[in-house]
Amino acid sequence: MDFSLLEKSENLGHLMVKLHDVYNEYKQDIFGTVFSQNRISDVVEEILTEDNITEQEQELVTEILLALIKDAEEKLKAAISDRISVIDDAPNKLARALANDEITVARPILENSVSLNDDDLVYLINTKEQDHWRSIARRRSLDDAIINKLSETSDSHTYNELLKNFNIRLTQYSGKKIAERAKKEHFLANSLIGRDELSQSIIIDIYQHVGEALQQAIQKKYNYTSEELNKAISEISSEISSGEAMSTKPMDAYESGYVGDGGTESDESLRVISHKDAFLETELMSKNDEEYKVALRYKQNGELTIDLMTRHLRRKQFRSFIAQLAVMSKLDPGLVKDILRQPYGKGLAIICIALDVSKKDYMNFYLLSQPLRGSSRIVSDGNISKAMAAYSRTDPRQAQKVMENNFNSGEHIR
């Protein structure tokens, strides 16, 4: 290995000489393999955390360390990988090289290194196998698109690593994927019910396929009785058979961007739609829409309830929810859509107060309709406080008056 390019560097020269010396000691096994591995790892860490080095020096250091890794035995590479995995500013090129190696070398980088970006992780999921997937699933931070990508591996142990990782928040899409496998592999079901972020429909779906012990655990955790769960199952089955079934889009279709092979959508039926698409999908709403006609039939049959509307909203059936709220409030669907896009829920509060909808149900409507506001973020604490205040401060008589005037003043939907 040629260290001469950096030996004259003001900042790195002495460290490169040191690396040269300890590497030769390692090759000659002067002090024993483990001791020499630790000495080399120490020097590598010193080099990568050295302050005030130029961009050119950084590039040269990276190339030299890549050459060292290429020439090193597996145990030395694993020792260097372990040390580099906790260095925040480690070169991306170096982290990628180690992550692409055998799992004994790659594991620390896959689990801990912040130098890997989402494109790197997608590439690794596409090109590597189970051991790499499982290590990625243990990372302390994972974007929704990566969680979704891991959920498409169909690997039970990768699923289990995701379920055990409470540093991340599972998407509804990944939860639905895992739930399908958990119907057959009950060790997943046991972990799945420990996740608080998954929708009620996923838990209900699992309930039908697990043994009595897990059914009792679900009842205890969610404070359900077996009669309530069986009723919910029956209602969902009824909706499916009547044609008003759950959306065929993934459960988190409006929650995150899908990262497929080469950046393209691999399967139209499994594509994940962005918040922007959720916003655009509801842009044009009218009384001529099929969703509005279905909502009218629900009302005529006495079935247009808050529970029904909440179920549709949880399933991301936003057009159906807008139509149902329009029918219940006797407002135009387009106006309801504009009201739901308000950042602080002022107009929604007026509708709910006028319709005698509880504060709890109002907050459910507000929180679950976040994608309609075109946002990819969880509702902030500040906006939640403002939404709650909007409900508390709304006078019922004033709310009725605004509703009777069809929000004609316009001030309540700004």
C-alpha positions as CSV (number, residue, x, y, z in Angstrom):
1,M,0.0,0.0,0.0
2,D,1.3,3.5,-0.9
3,F,1.0,6.0,2.0
4,S,3.5,8.5,0.4
5,L,0.8,10.8,-0.8
6,L,-0.3,11.7,2.7
7,E,3.0,11.3,4.6
8,K,3.8,15.0,4.1
9,S,0.3,16.2,5.2
10,E,0.4,18.6,8.1
11,N,-2.6,17.0,9.7
12,L,-2.4,13.4,8.7
13,G,1.2,12.6,8.0
14,H,2.0,11.2,11.4
15,L,-1.2,9.1,11.5
16,M,-0.5,7.6,8.1
17,V,3.0,6.6,9.2
18,K,1.5,5.1,12.3
19,L,-1.1,3.2,10.2
20,H,1.8,2.0,7.9
21,D,3.7,0.7,11.0
22,V,0.8,-1.1,12.7
23,Y,-0.3,-2.7,9.5
24,N,3.1,-4.2,8.9
25,E,3.0,-5.4,12.5
26,Y,-0.3,-7.1,11.8
27,K,1.0,-8.7,8.6
28,Q,4.0,-10.1,10.5
29,D,1.9,-11.1,13.5
30,I,4.4,-9.5,15.8
31,F,2.0,-8.8,18.7
32,G,-0.8,-11.3,18.0
33,T,-3.8,-11.0,15.6
34,V,-6.4,-9.5,18.0
35,F,-4.1,-6.9,19.5
36,S,-2.9,-5.8,16.0
37,Q,-6.5,-5.6,14.8
38,N,-7.4,-3.3,17.6
39,R,-4.3,-1.1,17.0
40,I,-5.2,-0.8,13.3
41,S,-8.9,0.0,14.2
42,D,-7.6,2.7,16.7
43,V,-5.5,4.4,14.1
44,V,-8.3,4.2,11.5
45,E,-10.6,5.9,14.0
46,E,-8.0,8.6,14.7
47,I,-7.6,9.3,11.0
48,L,-11.4,9.5,10.3
49,T,-12.0,11.8,13.3
50,E,-9.0,14.1,12.6
51,D,-10.1,17.8,12.4
52,N,-9.2,20.3,9.8
53,I,-8.4,18.1,6.8
54,T,-9.0,19.1,3.3
55,E,-11.5,17.6,0.9
56,Q,-8.6,16.2,-1.2
57,E,-7.0,14.7,1.9
58,Q,-10.3,13.1,2.8
59,E,-10.6,11.5,-0.7
60,L,-7.1,10.2,-0.5
61,V,-7.7,8.7,3.0
62,T,-10.8,7.0,1.8
63,E,-9.0,5.4,-1.2
64,I,-6.2,4.2,1.0
65,L,-8.6,2.7,3.6
66,L,-10.6,1.1,0.8
67,A,-7.4,-0.5,-0.4
68,L,-6.6,-1.7,3.1
69,I,-10.0,-3.2,3.5
70,K,-9.8,-5.0,0.2
71,D,-6.5,-6.5,1.2
72,A,-7.5,-7.4,4.7
73,E,-8.7,-10.7,6.2
74,E,-12.3,-11.0,7.3
75,K,-11.6,-10.6,11.0
76,L,-9.7,-7.3,10.5
77,K,-12.4,-6.0,8.2
78,A,-15.0,-6.8,10.9
79,A,-12.9,-5.0,13.5
80,I,-12.6,-1.9,11.3
81,S,-16.3,-2.0,10.4
82,D,-17.2,-2.1,14.1
83,R,-15.1,1.0,14.8
84,I,-16.3,2.9,11.7
85,S,-20.0,2.2,12.3
86,V,-20.1,4.7,15.2
87,I,-18.3,7.5,13.4
88,D,-20.9,10.0,12.3
89,D,-18.8,11.5,9.5
90,A,-17.3,8.3,8.1
91,P,-17.0,8.5,4.3
92,N,-20.1,7.1,2.6
93,K,-17.9,5.3,0.1
94,L,-16.2,3.4,2.9
95,A,-19.4,2.6,4.7
96,R,-21.0,1.3,1.5
97,A,-18.0,-1.0,0.8
98,L,-18.2,-2.5,4.2
99,A,-22.0,-2.9,4.1
100,N,-21.7,-4.8,0.8
101,D,-19.3,-7.4,2.4
102,E,-20.1,-10.6,4.2
103,I,-22.6,-10.2,7.0
104,T,-19.9,-10.6,9.7
105,V,-18.2,-7.5,8.3
106,A,-21.4,-5.6,7.2
107,R,-23.5,-6.1,10.4
108,P,-22.2,-3.1,12.5
109,I,-22.5,-0.7,9.5
110,L,-25.9,-1.9,8.6
111,E,-27.2,-1.6,12.1
112,N,-25.5,1.6,13.2
113,S,-23.8,3.7,10.5
114,V,-25.5,7.0,9.7
115,S,-23.2,7.3,6.7
116,L,-25.5,5.1,4.7
117,N,-28.3,6.9,3.0
118,D,-31.7,5.6,1.9
119,D,-30.5,4.9,-1.6
120,D,-27.7,2.7,-0.2
121,L,-30.2,0.9,2.0
122,V,-32.6,0.3,-1.0
123,Y,-29.7,-1.0,-3.0
124,L,-28.7,-3.4,-0.3
125,I,-32.2,-4.7,0.2
126,N,-32.5,-5.3,-3.5
127,T,-29.1,-7.0,-3.9
128,K,-28.4,-8.8,-0.6
129,E,-30.3,-11.5,1.3
130,Q,-31.9,-12.2,4.7
131,D,-29.0,-11.5,7.0
132,H,-28.5,-8.0,5.5
133,W,-32.2,-7.3,5.6
134,R,-32.5,-8.3,9.3
135,S,-29.5,-6.0,10.2
136,I,-31.1,-3.1,8.4
137,A,-34.3,-3.7,10.3
138,R,-32.5,-3.1,13.6
139,R,-31.4,0.4,12.7
140,R,-32.4,3.1,15.2
141,S,-33.9,5.2,12.4
142,L,-35.7,4.1,9.3
143,D,-37.7,6.2,6.8
144,D,-41.2,4.9,5.9
145,A,-40.1,3.9,2.4
146,I,-37.3,1.7,3.8
147,I,-39.7,0.1,6.3
148,N,-42.1,-0.6,3.4
149,K,-39.3,-2.0,1.3
150,L,-38.3,-4.4,4.1
151,S,-41.9,-5.5,4.5
152,E,-41.9,-6.6,0.8
153,T,-39.0,-9.1,1.4
154,S,-41.5,-11.7,2.8
155,D,-38.9,-12.8,5.3
156,S,-40.4,-13.7,8.7
157,H,-37.3,-12.9,10.7
158,T,-36.9,-9.5,9.0
159,Y,-40.5,-8.9,10.0
160,N,-39.7,-9.9,13.6
161,E,-36.7,-7.5,13.8
162,L,-39.0,-4.7,12.6
163,L,-41.6,-5.6,15.3
164,K,-38.9,-5.7,18.0
165,N,-37.5,-2.3,16.9
166,F,-39.4,0.2,19.1
167,N,-37.1,3.1,17.9
168,I,-39.1,3.1,14.6
169,R,-42.8,3.6,13.8
170,L,-44.2,1.0,11.5
171,T,-46.3,2.1,8.6
172,Q,-49.8,0.7,8.1
173,Y,-48.7,-0.9,4.8
174,S,-45.8,-2.8,6.5
175,G,-48.2,-3.7,9.4
176,K,-50.7,-5.2,6.9
177,K,-47.9,-7.2,5.2
178,I,-46.6,-8.5,8.5
179,A,-50.1,-9.3,9.6
180,E,-50.7,-11.5,6.6
181,R,-47.6,-13.6,7.5
182,A,-48.6,-13.6,11.2
183,K,-51.8,-15.4,10.4
184,K,-49.6,-18.5,9.9
185,E,-46.6,-17.7,12.0
186,H,-48.0,-16.9,15.4
187,F,-44.6,-15.8,16.9
188,L,-45.1,-12.7,14.7
189,A,-48.7,-12.2,15.9
190,N,-47.4,-12.1,19.5
191,S,-45.0,-9.3,18.6
192,L,-47.5,-7.5,16.3
193,I,-50.0,-6.9,19.1
194,G,-47.3,-5.2,21.0
195,R,-47.2,-2.4,18.5
196,D,-49.4,0.6,19.4
197,E,-49.2,2.4,16.0
198,L,-51.1,-0.2,13.9
199,S,-54.7,0.3,13.0
200,Q,-57.7,-1.5,14.6
201,S,-58.5,-3.3,11.3
202,I,-55.1,-5.0,11.3
203,I,-55.5,-6.2,14.9
204,I,-59.0,-7.5,14.1
205,D,-57.7,-9.3,11.1
206,I,-55.1,-11.0,13.3
207,Y,-57.7,-11.9,15.9
208,Q,-59.5,-14.3,13.6
209,H,-56.4,-16.4,13.0
210,V,-54.6,-16.8,16.3
211,G,-55.1,-19.1,19.3
212,E,-57.1,-18.4,22.4
213,A,-54.2,-17.2,24.4
214,L,-53.3,-14.5,21.8
215,Q,-57.0,-13.6,21.4
216,Q,-57.2,-12.9,25.2
217,A,-54.0,-10.8,25.0
218,I,-55.6,-8.7,22.2
219,Q,-58.8,-8.3,24.3
220,K,-56.8,-7.2,27.3
221,K,-54.5,-4.8,25.5
222,Y,-57.2,-3.0,23.5
223,N,-59.9,-3.3,26.1
224,Y,-62.2,-5.3,23.8
225,T,-64.6,-8.0,24.6
226,S,-64.8,-11.0,22.4
227,E,-68.4,-9.9,21.4
228,E,-67.1,-6.5,20.3
229,L,-64.3,-8.0,18.2
230,N,-66.7,-10.5,16.6
231,K,-69.1,-7.7,15.8
232,A,-66.3,-5.6,14.2
233,I,-65.2,-8.6,12.2
234,S,-68.8,-9.1,11.0
235,E,-69.1,-5.4,10.1
236,I,-66.0,-5.5,8.0
237,S,-67.1,-8.7,6.3
238,S,-70.5,-7.2,5.5
239,E,-68.9,-4.1,4.0
240,I,-66.7,-6.3,1.8
241,S,-69.6,-8.3,0.6
242,S,-71.7,-5.2,-0.1
243,G,-69.1,-3.7,-2.4
244,E,-68.0,-0.9,0.0
245,A,-64.9,-2.9,0.8
246,M,-61.6,-1.7,2.0
247,S,-59.4,0.0,-0.5
248,T,-57.2,-2.3,-2.6
249,K,-54.4,0.2,-2.2
250,P,-51.8,-0.5,0.5
251,M,-52.9,0.5,4.0
252,D,-50.4,3.3,4.1
253,A,-51.0,4.4,0.5
254,Y,-51.1,8.0,1.6
255,E,-48.3,7.9,4.1
256,S,-45.0,7.5,2.3
257,G,-43.2,7.3,-1.0
258,Y,-42.5,3.9,-2.4
259,V,-38.9,3.1,-3.4
260,G,-38.9,0.3,-5.9
261,D,-36.1,-1.2,-8.0
262,G,-34.5,1.4,-10.1
263,G,-36.9,4.0,-8.7
264,T,-39.9,2.6,-10.6
265,E,-43.2,1.1,-9.4
266,S,-42.8,-2.6,-9.7
267,D,-46.5,-3.5,-9.2
268,E,-49.3,-1.1,-9.8
269,S,-51.5,-2.9,-7.3
270,L,-48.9,-2.5,-4.5
271,R,-47.7,1.0,-5.2
272,V,-47.6,3.4,-2.3
273,I,-49.2,6.8,-3.0
274,S,-47.7,10.1,-1.6
275,H,-49.4,12.7,0.5
276,K,-49.4,14.9,-2.6
277,D,-51.5,12.2,-4.4
278,A,-53.9,12.0,-1.5
279,F,-54.3,15.8,-1.8
280,L,-54.8,15.7,-5.5
281,E,-57.1,12.7,-5.5
282,T,-59.7,14.7,-3.5
283,E,-59.3,17.9,-5.4
284,L,-62.5,17.5,-7.4
285,M,-65.5,16.5,-5.2
286,S,-69.1,16.9,-6.1
287,K,-72.6,15.5,-5.5
288,N,-72.4,13.6,-8.7
289,D,-69.6,11.3,-7.4
290,E,-70.4,7.7,-6.7
291,E,-69.0,8.1,-3.2
292,Y,-71.7,10.7,-2.5
293,K,-74.5,8.5,-3.8
294,V,-73.2,5.6,-1.6
295,A,-73.2,8.0,1.4
296,L,-76.8,8.9,0.7
297,R,-77.8,5.2,0.7
298,Y,-76.0,4.8,4.0
299,K,-78.1,7.7,5.4
300,Q,-81.4,6.4,3.9
301,N,-80.7,3.0,5.6
302,G,-79.9,4.6,8.9
303,E,-76.3,3.4,8.7
304,L,-74.4,6.7,8.3
305,T,-72.8,6.8,11.7
306,I,-69.6,8.3,13.3
307,D,-68.2,4.8,13.7
308,L,-68.7,4.1,10.0
309,M,-67.1,7.3,8.9
310,T,-64.1,6.8,11.2
311,R,-63.6,3.3,9.8
312,H,-63.5,4.6,6.3
313,L,-61.1,7.4,7.4
314,R,-58.8,4.9,9.1
315,R,-58.6,2.9,5.9
316,K,-57.6,6.0,3.9
317,Q,-60.8,6.1,2.0
318,F,-60.8,9.9,2.0
319,R,-63.2,10.5,-0.9
320,S,-65.8,8.3,0.9
321,F,-65.3,10.1,4.2
322,I,-65.6,13.5,2.6
323,A,-68.8,12.4,0.9
324,Q,-70.2,11.0,4.1
325,L,-69.4,14.2,6.1
326,A,-71.0,16.2,3.3
327,V,-74.2,14.2,3.5
328,M,-74.4,14.3,7.3
329,S,-73.8,18.0,7.4
330,K,-75.8,18.8,4.2
331,L,-72.9,20.7,2.8
332,D,-71.3,20.6,-0.6
333,P,-68.5,17.9,-0.9
334,G,-66.2,20.5,-2.4
335,L,-66.7,22.8,0.6
336,V,-66.2,19.9,3.1
337,K,-62.9,19.1,1.3
338,D,-61.7,22.7,1.7
339,I,-62.7,22.7,5.3
340,L,-60.7,19.5,6.0
341,R,-57.6,21.1,4.5
342,Q,-57.5,23.7,7.2
343,P,-54.4,23.4,9.3
344,Y,-56.1,23.9,12.7
345,G,-59.5,22.3,12.2
346,K,-61.6,25.4,12.8
347,G,-64.2,24.7,10.2
348,L,-64.3,21.0,11.1
349,A,-64.9,22.0,14.7
350,I,-67.9,24.0,13.7
351,I,-69.4,21.1,11.7
352,C,-68.8,18.7,14.6
353,I,-70.2,21.0,17.2
354,A,-73.3,21.7,15.1
355,L,-73.8,17.9,14.5
356,D,-73.2,17.1,18.2
357,V,-70.1,15.1,17.4
358,S,-68.0,14.5,20.5
359,K,-64.5,16.1,21.0
360,K,-62.9,12.6,20.9
361,D,-64.5,11.9,17.5
362,Y,-63.7,15.3,16.3
363,M,-60.0,14.8,17.1
364,N,-60.0,11.4,15.4
365,F,-61.4,13.1,12.3
366,Y,-58.7,15.9,12.5
367,L,-55.8,13.6,13.1
368,L,-56.7,10.9,10.6
369,S,-57.4,13.5,7.8
370,Q,-53.8,14.9,8.0
371,P,-52.9,13.5,4.5
372,L,-55.7,15.7,3.0
373,R,-53.7,18.7,4.1
374,G,-50.9,17.5,1.8
375,S,-48.5,16.9,4.7
376,S,-46.1,14.0,5.0
377,R,-45.5,14.7,8.7
378,I,-47.3,13.6,11.9
379,V,-49.5,16.4,13.2
380,S,-47.4,18.6,15.5
381,D,-48.2,19.1,19.2
382,G,-48.8,22.8,18.4
383,N,-51.5,22.0,15.8
384,I,-53.1,19.4,18.0
385,S,-53.4,22.1,20.7
386,K,-54.9,24.6,18.3
387,A,-57.4,22.0,17.0
388,M,-58.5,21.2,20.5
389,A,-58.9,24.8,21.3
390,A,-60.9,25.4,18.1
391,Y,-63.5,22.8,19.4
392,S,-63.5,24.1,22.9
393,R,-64.0,27.8,21.9
394,T,-66.8,27.1,19.3
395,D,-70.2,28.3,20.5
396,P,-72.9,25.7,19.5
397,R,-75.4,28.5,18.5
398,Q,-72.9,30.2,16.3
399,A,-71.9,26.8,14.8
400,Q,-75.5,26.2,13.9
401,K,-75.8,29.6,12.3
402,V,-72.7,29.1,10.2
403,M,-73.9,25.8,9.0
404,E,-77.3,27.2,8.1
405,N,-75.6,29.8,6.0
406,N,-73.4,27.1,4.3
407,F,-70.2,28.9,5.6
408,N,-71.1,31.7,3.2
409,S,-69.1,34.3,5.1
410,G,-65.9,32.3,4.2
411,E,-64.1,33.4,7.3
412,H,-64.5,30.0,9.0
413,I,-62.7,28.1,6.2
414,R,-59.6,30.3,6.0
